Amino acid sequence: MKPDVLVAYPLMPRQMAKLEETYTTHRLDRLAGDEREAMLAAVGHKCTAMVINGHVAVDEAFLDKLPALKLASCSSAGYDKMDVAAMTRRGIKLTNTSDALLDDVADTAILLMLAARRRLVVGDRYVRSGDWGRKGMLPLTSSTSGKKAGIVGLGRIGQAIARRCEAMGMTIGYYGRSRKQGVDYAYFADLVELARWADVLLVATPGGAETEGLISARVLDALGPTGSFVNIARGTVVDEPALIAALREGRIASAGLDVFYNEPHPDPAFAALDNAVLYPHHASGTEETRDRMAQLALDNLAAFFAGKPLLTPVN
């Protein structure tokens, strides 16, 4: 008998085919409304594992319909829509895929930083429109080499960003709940002080209730009119109206954003801001990384059913 696995969010095609070959899969991801509820009522009691993604909400009510669940194998890094405390109380293990995506996400942070500070999108439009020939050279921008990078959240992704910033000749400081052992970068226990020190503030902290609104108007004002802000974390981490106001009023110089509070319909005010570079939550969006993420989710399932240690446990 193949183990029963609930699929709340699909994997990449190759891994999905392997999943369906190895397990009895129940494709909740294909259903909505009454059909979804009917499937949960019919098979929820026998699914000991599920495949999920950070886009799916997991709360007490959902977990009540899965009384046999022992593993949620998440194919994304983020899991802020999931009630991890409730899962832990019920003896449900959660795994994620941060290890598989850190390089592409860190690369995207650098891409957004440079594009924002060097006005890449504005320059592209300047060439395409013919303004270069009509109006002459684009106004000067600001160097990044030799500047100070303040990283909010020095986990694996944050450290990957720091390594890239170091290679560009930047000085690194960071903010987190505690000082990281074995890390020589300057530690700031006060986020406002980090922002005041930094030329670029890059956010790589998890989302969720603990970090909601962490980047406040006060933090942005401390970053100042020559500072750049980069977010590859979650839109909830930022007070978005305060960010829009700071960009519009020139209280910070620029921003590079991969994530937004209301996805996939971000505040339309962003579209009018020439000093913001916008990307559609696509930092991990390469064929190679998405393949690794799906494979890691599949490998965590295999480890669970083989009685082996999970590869990337969260709780």
The 8 nearest C-alpha neighbors of each residue, nearest first, counted from 0:
[[1, 2, 23, 22, 3, 21, 20, 4],
 [0, 2, 22, 23, 3, 21, 4, 24],
 [3, 1, 22, 23, 4, 0, 46, 47],
 [2, 4, 23, 46, 24, 22, 1, 45],
 [5, 3, 24, 48, 49, 46, 23, 25],
 [4, 6, 49, 25, 24, 46, 7, 50],
 [7, 5, 50, 26, 8, 27, 49, 25],
 [6, 8, 28, 51, 27, 50, 5, 26],
 [9, 7, 51, 28, 6, 52, 50, 10],
 [10, 8, 6, 11, 7, 15, 28, 50],
 [9, 11, 15, 293, 14, 12, 8, 74],
 [10, 12, 14, 13, 15, 293, 290, 9],
 [13, 11, 15, 14, 16, 10, 9, 17],
 [14, 12, 16, 15, 11, 17, 10, 290],
 [13, 15, 17, 16, 11, 12, 10, 18],
 [16, 14, 12, 18, 10, 17, 13, 11],
 [15, 17, 19, 13, 14, 18, 12, 20],
 [18, 16, 20, 14, 15, 19, 21, 13],
 [17, 19, 15, 21, 16, 20, 22, 14],
 [18, 20, 16, 17, 22, 21, 24, 15],
 [21, 19, 17, 18, 22, 16, 23, 15],
 [20, 22, 18, 19, 17, 1, 23, 2],
 [23, 21, 1, 2, 19, 24, 18, 20],
 [22, 24, 3, 1, 2, 4, 19, 25],
 [25, 23, 4, 22, 5, 19, 3, 26],
 [24, 26, 5, 6, 27, 4, 23, 3],
 [27, 25, 6, 28, 29, 24, 5, 7],
 [26, 28, 7, 29, 30, 6, 25, 35],
 [29, 27, 7, 26, 8, 30, 6, 9],
 [30, 28, 27, 26, 31, 35, 7, 8],
 [31, 29, 35, 27, 28, 34, 32, 26],
 [32, 30, 35, 34, 33, 29, 36, 28],
 [31, 33, 35, 34, 36, 30, 37, 38],
 [32, 34, 36, 35, 37, 31, 30, 38],
 [35, 33, 37, 36, 32, 31, 30, 38],
 [34, 36, 31, 30, 38, 33, 32, 37],
 [35, 37, 33, 39, 34, 38, 40, 32],
 [36, 38, 34, 40, 35, 39, 33, 41],
 [39, 37, 41, 35, 40, 36, 42, 34],
 [38, 40, 43, 36, 41, 37, 42, 64],
 [41, 39, 37, 38, 43, 42, 36, 64],
 [40, 42, 38, 39, 37, 43, 44, 36],
 [43, 41, 44, 39, 45, 40, 38, 46],
 [44, 42, 39, 65, 45, 46, 64, 40],
 [43, 45, 42, 65, 66, 67, 46, 64],
 [44, 46, 43, 42, 67, 47, 3, 65],
 [47, 45, 3, 4, 48, 43, 68, 44],
 [46, 48, 68, 67, 69, 45, 3, 4],
 [49, 47, 70, 4, 68, 46, 71, 69],
 [48, 50, 5, 71, 4, 6, 72, 51],
 [51, 49, 72, 6, 7, 73, 71, 8],
 [50, 52, 73, 8, 7, 72, 74, 49],
 [53, 51, 73, 74, 54, 75, 8, 55],
 [52, 54, 78, 77, 55, 75, 80, 79],
 [53, 55, 52, 56, 80, 78, 51, 8],
 [56, 54, 53, 52, 57, 80, 51, 7],
 [55, 57, 80, 81, 58, 54, 53, 82],
 [58, 56, 81, 61, 82, 80, 55, 62],
 [57, 59, 61, 82, 60, 62, 81, 56],
 [58, 60, 62, 61, 63, 85, 57, 82],
 [61, 59, 63, 58, 62, 64, 57, 65],
 [62, 60, 58, 63, 59, 64, 57, 65],
 [61, 63, 59, 65, 64, 60, 58, 66],
 [64, 62, 60, 61, 65, 66, 59, 58],
 [63, 65, 62, 61, 43, 66, 39, 40],
 [64, 66, 43, 62, 63, 68, 44, 67],
 [67, 65, 44, 68, 63, 64, 62, 43],
 [68, 66, 47, 65, 44, 45, 46, 69],
 [67, 69, 47, 48, 65, 66, 46, 70],
 [68, 70, 91, 47, 48, 92, 90, 67],
 [71, 69, 48, 92, 91, 93, 68, 72],
 [72, 70, 93, 49, 48, 50, 73, 92],
 [73, 71, 50, 94, 296, 93, 51, 70],
 [72, 74, 51, 95, 52, 75, 94, 50],
 [73, 75, 52, 296, 293, 292, 96, 95],
 [76, 74, 96, 52, 73, 77, 95, 53],
 [75, 77, 97, 96, 95, 78, 74, 53],
 [78, 76, 53, 75, 79, 205, 206, 95],
 [77, 79, 53, 80, 81, 76, 52, 75],
 [78, 80, 207, 81, 206, 77, 53, 205],
 [81, 79, 56, 78, 57, 53, 55, 82],
 [82, 80, 57, 79, 56, 78, 83, 58],
 [81, 83, 85, 58, 84, 57, 86, 80],
 [82, 84, 86, 85, 81, 87, 314, 93],
 [83, 85, 87, 86, 82, 88, 314, 89],
 [86, 84, 88, 82, 83, 87, 89, 59],
 [87, 85, 83, 91, 89, 84, 88, 90],
 [86, 88, 90, 84, 89, 85, 91, 83],
 [89, 87, 85, 86, 90, 84, 91, 83],
 [88, 90, 86, 87, 91, 85, 69, 68],
 [89, 91, 87, 88, 86, 69, 92, 68],
 [92, 90, 69, 86, 70, 87, 89, 68],
 [91, 93, 70, 69, 314, 71, 90, 94],
 [94, 92, 71, 313, 312, 70, 72, 314],
 [95, 93, 312, 72, 313, 311, 73, 71],
 [94, 96, 73, 76, 75, 74, 311, 97],
 [95, 97, 76, 75, 98, 99, 292, 74],
 [98, 96, 76, 99, 100, 95, 101, 75],
 [97, 99, 96, 100, 101, 155, 311, 76],
 [100, 98, 292, 97, 96, 291, 101, 288],
 [101, 99, 97, 288, 102, 98, 103, 283],
 [100, 102, 156, 104, 103, 98, 105, 99],
 [103, 101, 105, 104, 100, 106, 159, 156],
 [102, 104, 106, 105, 283, 101, 100, 107],
 [103, 105, 282, 107, 101, 106, 283, 102],
 [106, 104, 160, 108, 102, 107, 103, 159],
 [107, 105, 103, 109, 104, 108, 102, 110],
 [106, 108, 110, 104, 109, 105, 282, 111],
 [107, 109, 105, 111, 106, 110, 112, 231],
 [108, 110, 112, 106, 107, 111, 113, 105],
 [109, 111, 107, 113, 108, 112, 114, 106],
 [112, 110, 255, 114, 108, 109, 113, 115],
 [113, 111, 109, 115, 110, 114, 255, 108],
 [114, 112, 116, 115, 110, 111, 117, 109],
 [113, 115, 119, 111, 117, 118, 112, 116],
 [116, 114, 118, 112, 113, 255, 117, 276],
 [115, 117, 113, 118, 114, 112, 141, 253],
 [116, 118, 114, 140, 119, 115, 113, 141],
 [119, 117, 115, 121, 114, 116, 120, 122],
 [118, 120, 114, 122, 121, 117, 123, 115],
 [121, 119, 123, 122, 118, 124, 114, 276],
 [120, 122, 124, 118, 119, 123, 125, 273],
 [123, 121, 125, 119, 120, 124, 118, 126],
 [122, 124, 120, 126, 125, 121, 119, 127],
 [123, 125, 127, 121, 122, 126, 128, 120],
 [126, 124, 122, 130, 123, 128, 127, 131],
 [125, 127, 123, 124, 129, 131, 128, 130],
 [128, 126, 124, 129, 125, 123, 130, 131],
 [129, 127, 130, 125, 126, 124, 131, 123],
 [128, 130, 131, 126, 127, 132, 133, 125],
 [131, 129, 133, 125, 134, 132, 128, 126],
 [132, 130, 135, 129, 134, 126, 133, 125],
 [131, 133, 130, 129, 135, 134, 126, 136],
 [132, 134, 130, 131, 135, 129, 136, 128],
 [135, 133, 130, 131, 132, 136, 137, 129],
 [136, 134, 131, 132, 133, 137, 130, 138],
 [137, 135, 131, 138, 134, 132, 139, 130],
 [136, 138, 139, 135, 122, 131, 125, 134],
 [139, 137, 136, 140, 135, 122, 118, 117],
 [138, 140, 137, 141, 117, 136, 118, 142],
 [139, 141, 117, 138, 116, 142, 118, 137],
 [142, 140, 116, 117, 143, 139, 225, 118],
 [143, 141, 144, 140, 116, 117, 146, 145],
 [142, 144, 146, 145, 141, 113, 169, 116],
 [143, 145, 168, 146, 167, 169, 142, 164],
 [144, 146, 169, 168, 143, 147, 170, 167],
 [145, 147, 169, 143, 144, 198, 170, 148],
 [146, 148, 170, 197, 198, 169, 171, 199],
 [149, 147, 199, 171, 197, 170, 200, 198],
 [150, 148, 200, 172, 197, 173, 199, 171],
 [151, 149, 173, 201, 202, 200, 152, 148],
 [150, 152, 202, 174, 173, 203, 204, 201],
 [153, 151, 204, 203, 175, 154, 157, 174],
 [152, 154, 157, 158, 151, 150, 173, 155],
 [155, 153, 157, 156, 152, 158, 204, 203],
 [154, 156, 158, 157, 159, 153, 101, 98],
 [157, 155, 159, 101, 158, 154, 105, 160],
 [156, 158, 153, 154, 160, 159, 203, 155],
 [157, 159, 161, 155, 160, 156, 153, 154],
 [160, 158, 156, 162, 161, 157, 105, 155],
 [159, 161, 105, 157, 163, 158, 162, 164],
 [160, 162, 158, 164, 159, 163, 165, 157],
 [163, 161, 165, 159, 164, 160, 158, 166],
 [162, 164, 166, 160, 165, 161, 159, 167],
 [165, 163, 161, 167, 166, 169, 162, 160],
 [164, 166, 169, 162, 168, 167, 163, 161],
 [165, 167, 163, 164, 168, 162, 169, 161],
 [168, 166, 164, 165, 144, 169, 163, 145],
 [169, 167, 144, 165, 145, 166, 164, 170],
 [168, 170, 145, 165, 146, 164, 147, 144],
 [169, 171, 147, 148, 146, 165, 168, 172],
 [172, 170, 148, 184, 147, 149, 169, 161],
 [173, 171, 185, 149, 184, 186, 148, 150],
 [172, 174, 150, 186, 149, 151, 187, 185],
 [173, 175, 151, 187, 152, 188, 190, 186],
 [176, 174, 152, 177, 151, 153, 173, 178],
 [175, 177, 178, 174, 188, 152, 179, 187],
 [178, 176, 175, 179, 188, 174, 186, 187],
 [177, 179, 186, 180, 175, 176, 188, 174],
 [180, 178, 182, 181, 177, 153, 186, 175],
 [179, 181, 182, 178, 183, 177, 184, 186],
 [180, 182, 179, 183, 178, 184, 185, 186],
 [183, 181, 180, 179, 184, 178, 185, 186],
 [182, 184, 185, 181, 186, 180, 179, 171],
 [185, 183, 172, 171, 182, 186, 173, 170],
 [184, 186, 172, 173, 183, 187, 171, 182],
 [185, 187, 173, 172, 174, 184, 178, 188],
 [188, 186, 174, 189, 193, 173, 185, 190],
 [187, 189, 174, 186, 190, 175, 177, 176],
 [190, 188, 187, 192, 191, 193, 174, 175],
 [191, 189, 193, 192, 174, 194, 188, 187],
 [190, 192, 218, 194, 193, 189, 221, 195],
 [191, 193, 195, 189, 190, 194, 196, 187],
 [194, 192, 190, 196, 191, 195, 187, 197],
 [195, 193, 222, 191, 197, 196, 192, 221],
 [194, 196, 221, 192, 222, 193, 197, 191],
 [197, 195, 193, 194, 192, 198, 147, 222],
 [198, 196, 147, 194, 149, 199, 148, 195],
 [197, 199, 226, 147, 146, 148, 227, 200],
 [198, 200, 227, 148, 197, 226, 228, 149],
 [201, 199, 149, 228, 150, 148, 229, 197],
 [202, 200, 229, 150, 230, 228, 151, 149],
 [201, 203, 151, 230, 204, 150, 232, 229],
 [204, 202, 232, 152, 157, 151, 231, 156],
 [203, 205, 152, 232, 202, 151, 206, 153],
 [206, 204, 232, 207, 203, 77, 233, 210],
 [207, 205, 233, 79, 210, 236, 235, 204],
 [208, 206, 79, 209, 210, 211, 205, 80],
 [207, 209, 211, 210, 206, 79, 235, 212],
 [210, 208, 207, 211, 206, 213, 205, 212],
 [211, 209, 213, 236, 208, 207, 206, 212],
 [212, 210, 236, 235, 208, 213, 209, 207],
 [211, 213, 237, 238, 236, 214, 215, 235],
 [214, 212, 210, 236, 211, 215, 237, 238],
 [215, 213, 237, 212, 218, 238, 236, 219],
 [214, 216, 218, 217, 238, 213, 212, 219],
 [215, 217, 219, 241, 218, 220, 214, 242],
 [216, 218, 220, 215, 219, 221, 191, 214],
 [217, 219, 191, 221, 215, 216, 220, 214],
 [220, 218, 222, 216, 221, 217, 215, 223],
 [219, 221, 223, 217, 222, 218, 216, 250],
 [220, 222, 195, 218, 223, 219, 194, 191],
 [223, 221, 194, 195, 219, 226, 220, 218],
 [222, 224, 251, 220, 221, 226, 225, 250],
 [223, 225, 251, 250, 252, 226, 249, 222],
 [224, 226, 252, 223, 251, 227, 198, 222],
 [227, 225, 198, 223, 222, 251, 252, 199],
 [228, 226, 199, 253, 254, 252, 200, 251],
 [227, 229, 254, 200, 199, 201, 255, 253],
 [230, 228, 201, 255, 254, 256, 200, 112],
 [229, 231, 202, 256, 232, 201, 257, 255],
 [230, 232, 257, 258, 203, 202, 108, 233],
 [233, 231, 203, 230, 204, 202, 205, 206],
 [234, 232, 206, 235, 258, 236, 231, 259],
 [233, 235, 259, 260, 258, 236, 237, 232],
 [234, 236, 211, 260, 233, 237, 212, 206],
 [235, 237, 211, 212, 213, 234, 210, 233],
 [238, 236, 214, 212, 239, 235, 234, 213],
 [237, 239, 212, 215, 241, 240, 214, 242],
 [238, 240, 242, 241, 237, 243, 260, 234],
 [241, 239, 243, 242, 238, 244, 245, 237],
 [240, 242, 244, 216, 239, 238, 243, 245],
 [243, 241, 239, 245, 244, 240, 246, 238],
 [242, 244, 240, 246, 245, 241, 247, 239],
 [243, 245, 247, 241, 242, 246, 248, 240],
 [244, 246, 250, 242, 248, 243, 247, 251],
 [247, 245, 249, 243, 244, 248, 251, 242],
 [248, 246, 244, 245, 249, 243, 272, 250],
 [247, 249, 245, 246, 250, 244, 251, 243],
 [250, 248, 246, 251, 247, 252, 245, 224],
 [249, 251, 224, 245, 248, 223, 246, 220],
 [252, 250, 224, 223, 249, 226, 246, 245],
 [251, 253, 225, 224, 226, 227, 249, 246],
 [254, 252, 227, 274, 275, 115, 251, 228],
 [253, 255, 228, 275, 227, 229, 115, 276],
 [254, 256, 276, 111, 229, 115, 275, 112],
 [257, 255, 230, 277, 258, 229, 278, 276],
 [256, 258, 278, 280, 231, 279, 230, 277],
 [259, 257, 234, 280, 233, 256, 231, 230],
 [260, 258, 234, 261, 265, 262, 233, 257],
 [259, 261, 234, 235, 262, 265, 258, 239],
 [260, 262, 265, 264, 259, 263, 266, 234],
 [263, 261, 264, 265, 259, 260, 258, 280],
 [262, 264, 265, 261, 279, 259, 280, 260],
 [265, 263, 262, 261, 266, 267, 259, 260],
 [266, 264, 261, 262, 259, 267, 263, 260],
 [265, 267, 268, 269, 264, 261, 260, 259],
 [268, 266, 269, 270, 265, 271, 264, 272],
 [267, 269, 266, 270, 271, 272, 243, 265],
 [270, 268, 267, 272, 271, 266, 243, 275],
 [271, 269, 268, 267, 272, 273, 266, 275],
 [270, 272, 269, 268, 273, 267, 275, 247],
 [273, 271, 274, 269, 270, 275, 247, 268],
 [274, 272, 275, 271, 121, 276, 270, 120],
 [273, 275, 253, 272, 254, 115, 276, 246],
 [276, 274, 254, 273, 272, 253, 255, 277],
 [275, 277, 255, 115, 256, 254, 111, 274],
 [278, 276, 256, 255, 257, 275, 279, 269],
 [277, 279, 257, 280, 256, 281, 276, 258],
 [280, 278, 281, 257, 277, 258, 263, 282],
 [281, 279, 257, 258, 278, 282, 231, 259],
 [280, 282, 284, 279, 283, 278, 257, 285],
 [281, 283, 104, 284, 107, 280, 103, 257],
 [284, 282, 104, 103, 281, 100, 285, 288],
 [285, 283, 281, 282, 289, 286, 288, 103],
 [286, 284, 288, 287, 283, 289, 103, 282],
 [285, 287, 289, 288, 290, 284, 291, 283],
 [288, 286, 290, 285, 289, 291, 284, 292],
 [287, 289, 291, 290, 285, 100, 286, 292],
 [288, 290, 292, 286, 291, 287, 285, 293],
 [289, 291, 287, 293, 288, 292, 286, 294],
 [292, 290, 288, 294, 289, 293, 99, 295],
 [293, 291, 289, 295, 99, 294, 290, 96],
 [294, 292, 296, 290, 10, 295, 291, 74],
 [293, 295, 297, 291, 296, 292, 298, 290],
 [294, 296, 298, 292, 297, 293, 291, 299],
 [297, 295, 293, 299, 74, 294, 72, 298],
 [296, 298, 294, 300, 295, 299, 293, 301],
 [299, 297, 295, 301, 300, 296, 294, 302],
 [300, 298, 302, 296, 301, 297, 309, 310],
 [299, 301, 303, 297, 298, 302, 304, 296],
 [300, 302, 298, 304, 299, 303, 305, 297],
 [303, 301, 307, 305, 299, 300, 304, 309],
 [304, 302, 300, 306, 305, 301, 307, 299],
 [303, 305, 301, 306, 302, 300, 307, 2],
 [306, 304, 302, 303, 307, 301, 300, 308],
 [305, 307, 303, 304, 302, 308, 301, 309],
 [308, 306, 302, 305, 303, 309, 304, 301],
 [309, 307, 302, 310, 306, 303, 299, 312],
 [308, 310, 299, 302, 311, 312, 303, 307],
 [309, 311, 299, 312, 308, 302, 298, 94],
 [310, 312, 94, 309, 95, 313, 96, 299],
 [313, 311, 94, 314, 309, 93, 310, 95],
 [312, 314, 94, 93, 311, 95, 92, 83],
 [313, 312, 93, 92, 87, 83, 94, 91]]
